[in-house]
C-alpha cells in the first residue's frame, strides 16, 4: 500500500512539473494568436473538460471570426428593406405605371388692360378644361372609346407622333376598336406603339387594319382608374387656381402701377373668380361622369 501511494505521489509531482514547464509556452503562443489569425481573431476561455486539468481549470480555445454584413442588400438576401423574390412571386404593382399625363398650360397672366387680362384668363382656363377632358378620355374603361389611344405616341419616321394623327380610330362593337393607318407602311410602327403603351392592350393586324379587343375591367381595376380620374380632375382645378392667382395679381398690378380705379380693380378680380368657379364646375362634372362610367359593370 505504501508503494502504491508513493507511485501516485510521484505521478502527481511529475504532472505538476509538466504543467509548470508548459504554461509559459502556452501563454506566449496565445498572445501571438491575433497576429497569426488576423484582426478578426479572438481568444475565448472556457471551462476545460480534460480529466487531467480538472473541472475547475480553464483551457484556451482558439476561435477565428470574420465580420459579416448584416444589412439587407437590394439585390441580395431577403429582408425588410428588400431582396430577391421567391420563384413565381409577382412584383408589386406601381400605382403610377399607367397614369395618364395631362397637358400643361402656362398659368402666367399678364395684360396692359383689365380687358386683356380677363380675355387671357378665360382662354387659359378653357384650355385647361379641354386638356382635362382629353386626359379623362384617355383613361381606360371597360368599353371601347375612340379617345382611348389619344395619348399613344407612334415613332413615325423618327418623330414621336400622336396616334390619331397617323391613323383613323373607330369603335366597331361593344368590345372592339379598329385602327386604320393612313400610311400602310406605318402599320407595324402603330401596332408597336399600342403594345408598348401602358394600356395593357393586345392588338392584332391582318396586314392593313389593326383590331383591338377591349377586355372588361375587374372591380379592383375599376377602383384604380376611378381614383386616377379623380386625381386628374384635381390636377385640372389646381391649374385653374394658379391661373386665377396670376390673373388677380395682374389686375392688382394695374391698380398699383397704372392708376386703375379701386372699383374697376375689384370688378376685374370678381370676374376672374367667376370664370374660375365656372371652369371648376365643368371639370368636376367631367371627372364625376368619368368615375360613374368606370364603375358601371
C-alpha positions in Angstrom: 0.0 0.0 0.0 2.8 2.3 0.8 4.4 1.6 -2.6 1.1 2.5 -4.4 0.8 5.7 -2.5 4.4 6.6 -3.3 3.8 5.9 -7.0 0.7 8.1 -7.1 2.5 10.9 -5.4 5.4 10.7 -7.8 3.0 10.8 -10.8 1.2 13.9 -9.4 4.5 15.7 -8.8 5.6 14.9 -12.4 2.2 16.2 -13.8 2.6 19.4 -11.8 6.1 20.0 -13.0 5.0 19.4 -16.6 2.2 22.0 -16.3 4.7 24.5 -14.9 7.0 24.0 -17.8 4.3 24.1 -20.5 2.3 27.1 -19.1 4.7 29.8 -20.2 4.8 28.4 -23.7 1.0 28.3 -24.0 0.8 31.9 -22.7 3.4 33.1 -25.2 1.7 31.3 -28.1 -1.8 32.6 -27.1 -0.5 36.2 -27.0 0.5 35.9 -30.7 -2.7 34.3 -32.0 -4.4 37.7 -33.0 -1.3 38.4 -35.2 -1.3 35.0 -36.7 -5.1 34.8 -37.4 -5.7 38.4 -38.3 -7.6 41.3 -36.7 -10.8 39.3 -36.6 -9.4 36.5 -34.4 -10.1 36.3 -30.7 -9.3 34.0 -27.8 -12.1 32.7 -25.6 -11.5 30.9 -22.3 -13.9 28.2 -21.4 -14.0 25.5 -18.7 -11.9 22.5 -19.5 -13.3 19.0 -19.7 -9.9 17.4 -19.5 -9.6 14.9 -16.7 -6.0 15.9 -16.1 -6.7 19.7 -15.6 -9.9 19.1 -13.6 -13.3 20.7 -13.9 -12.2 23.9 -12.2 -9.3 24.7 -14.6 -9.5 26.7 -17.7 -8.2 25.9 -21.1 -7.6 28.2 -24.2 -10.0 27.7 -27.1 -9.0 29.3 -30.4 -11.8 31.0 -32.4 -11.4 33.0 -35.6 -14.3 35.2 -36.8 -14.9 37.4 -39.8 -17.1 40.5 -39.8 -20.5 39.8 -41.6 -22.6 42.5 -43.2 -26.0 42.2 -41.5 -27.6 44.8 -43.7 -30.0 43.7 -46.4 -28.8 44.1 -49.9 -31.1 45.4 -52.6 -30.1 42.6 -54.9 -29.2 40.0 -52.3 -30.7 38.4 -49.2 -34.3 38.9 -48.5 -35.3 41.2 -45.6 -37.5 44.1 -44.6 -35.6 46.5 -46.8 -35.7 44.4 -50.0 -34.2 41.3 -51.5 -34.7 38.6 -54.0 -38.2 37.4 -54.6 -39.2 33.8 -54.4 -39.7 31.9 -57.6 -43.1 32.6 -59.1 -43.6 35.7 -56.9 -45.2 38.7 -58.6 -43.6 42.1 -58.2 -45.8 44.8 -56.5 -47.7 46.9 -59.0 -46.6 50.5 -59.3 -49.6 52.9 -58.9 -48.1 55.4 -61.3 -47.3 52.8 -64.0 -50.4 53.5 -66.0 -51.0 57.1 -65.0 -52.3 59.4 -67.8 -50.3 62.6 -68.1 -52.3 65.8 -68.7 -51.0 68.6 -70.9 -49.8 71.6 -69.0 -51.0 75.2 -69.6 -48.9 78.2 -69.0 -50.7 79.8 -66.0 -48.9 83.1 -66.1 -51.3 86.0 -66.9 -50.3 89.5 -67.9 -52.0 92.4 -69.7 -52.0 96.1 -70.2 -55.7 96.4 -69.5 -58.3 94.7 -67.5 -60.0 93.5 -70.7 -56.8 91.8 -71.9 -56.3 90.1 -68.6 -59.8 88.8 -68.4 -59.6 87.5 -72.0 -56.3 85.7 -71.3 -57.8 84.2 -68.1 -60.8 82.8 -70.0 -58.6 81.5 -72.8 -56.2 79.7 -70.4 -59.0 78.2 -68.3 -60.9 77.0 -71.3 -57.7 75.3 -72.5 -57.3 73.7 -69.0 -60.8 72.3 -69.1 -60.1 70.9 -72.6 -56.9 69.3 -71.5 -58.7 67.7 -68.6 -61.4 66.4 -70.9 -58.7 64.8 -73.1 -56.8 63.3 -70.2 -60.0 61.8 -68.8 -60.9 60.4 -72.2 -57.6 58.6 -72.3 -58.3 56.8 -69.0 -59.3 53.2 -70.0 -62.8 52.0 -69.3 -64.4 48.6 -69.8 -65.9 49.8 -73.1 -64.2 50.9 -76.3 -63.7 54.6 -76.9 -62.1 56.4 -79.8 -60.2 58.6 -77.3 -58.6 55.6 -75.7 -55.5 55.8 -78.0 -55.2 59.6 -78.0 -52.1 59.6 -75.7 -50.3 56.8 -77.6 -47.2 58.1 -79.4 -46.1 56.5 -82.7 -42.5 56.6 -83.9 -43.4 57.9 -87.3 -40.3 58.5 -89.5 -38.3 59.1 -86.3 -40.7 61.7 -84.8 -43.0 60.9 -81.9 -46.5 61.5 -83.3 -49.9 61.1 -81.6 -51.6 58.0 -83.0 -54.8 59.9 -84.1 -52.6 61.9 -86.5 -51.4 58.8 -88.3 -54.4 56.5 -88.2 -58.2 56.5 -88.0 -59.6 55.0 -84.8 -63.2 53.6 -84.9 -65.4 51.7 -82.5 -66.6 48.6 -84.3 -68.5 46.9 -81.5 -69.1 46.8 -77.7 -65.7 45.2 -77.3 -63.6 46.1 -80.3 -62.0 49.1 -81.9 -60.1 49.3 -85.2 -57.0 51.3 -86.1 -56.6 52.1 -89.8 -53.2 53.8 -90.6 -53.3 56.4 -93.3 -49.9 55.2 -94.4 -49.9 51.4 -94.6 -46.1 51.3 -94.3 -46.5 52.6 -90.7 -48.8 49.6 -89.7 -46.0 47.9 -87.7 -45.0 51.1 -86.0 -48.6 51.8 -85.0 -49.0 48.3 -83.6 -45.7 48.5 -81.8 -46.7 51.8 -80.2 -50.0 50.3 -78.9 -48.3 47.2 -77.5 -45.6 49.3 -75.7 -48.1 51.8 -74.2 -49.4 51.4 -70.6 -52.9 50.5 -71.7 -52.4 46.7 -71.5 -53.9 46.1 -74.9 -53.0 43.3 -77.4 -53.6 44.4 -81.0 -53.7 42.1 -84.0 -53.4 43.1 -87.6 -54.3 41.5 -90.9 -51.8 43.4 -93.0 -53.9 46.5 -93.5 -56.0 47.0 -90.4 -55.4 46.7 -86.7 -58.0 45.3 -84.4 -58.1 45.6 -80.6 -60.3 43.7 -78.3 -61.1 45.6 -75.1 -61.2 43.2 -72.1 -63.6 44.0 -69.3 -62.3 45.6 -66.1 -62.4 43.8 -62.8 -63.6 45.6 -59.6 -60.0 46.4 -58.4 -59.0 47.9 -61.7 -62.2 49.9 -61.9 -61.4 51.5 -58.5 -57.9 52.2 -59.6 -58.9 54.0 -62.7 -61.7 55.9 -60.9 -59.1 57.1 -58.4 -57.0 58.2 -61.4 -59.9 60.1 -62.9 -60.5 62.0 -59.7 -56.8 62.9 -59.4 -56.9 64.3 -63.0 -59.8 66.4 -62.0 -58.0 67.8 -59.0 -54.9 68.4 -61.2 -57.1 70.5 -63.6 -58.5 72.5 -60.7 -55.0 73.2 -59.4 -54.1 74.7 -62.8 -57.3 76.8 -62.6 -56.3 78.2 -59.2 -52.9 79.1 -60.5 -54.4 81.0 -63.4 -56.8 82.8 -61.0 -53.9 83.8 -58.8 -51.8 85.3 -61.6 -54.9 86.9 -63.1 -55.8 88.6 -59.8 -52.2 89.7 -59.3 -52.2 91.2 -62.8 -55.3 93.3 -62.0 -53.8 94.4 -58.7 -50.6 95.4 -60.5 -52.6 97.6 -62.9 -54.3 99.3 -59.9 -50.9 100.0 -58.4 -48.9 101.0 -61.5 -51.4 102.3 -64.0 -53.9 104.2 -61.7 -56.7 101.7 -62.2 -59.7 102.6 -60.1 -60.4 100.6 -57.0 -63.9 99.7 -58.1 -62.7 98.7 -61.5 -60.0 96.6 -59.9 -62.4 94.8 -57.7 -64.8 94.2 -60.6 -61.9 92.7 -62.6 -60.9 90.4 -59.7 -64.6 89.3 -59.3 -64.8 88.4 -62.9 -61.6 86.3 -62.7 -63.2 84.4 -59.7 -66.4 83.9 -61.6 -64.6 82.4 -64.6 -62.6 80.2 -62.2 -65.8 78.9 -60.5 -67.5 78.2 -63.8 -64.4 76.3 -65.1 -64.1 74.3 -61.9 -67.7 73.2 -62.1 -67.0 71.9 -65.7 -64.0 69.9 -64.5 -66.0 68.5 -61.6 -68.7 67.4 -63.9 -66.2 65.7 -66.3 -64.5 63.9 -63.5 -67.8 62.7 -61.9 -69.1 61.4 -65.3 -65.8 59.5 -65.9 -65.9 58.0 -62.4 -69.5 56.8 -62.9 -68.7 55.4 -66.3 -65.8 53.5 -64.8 -67.9 52.0 -62.1 -70.6 50.7 -64.5 -70.5 47.0 -64.9 
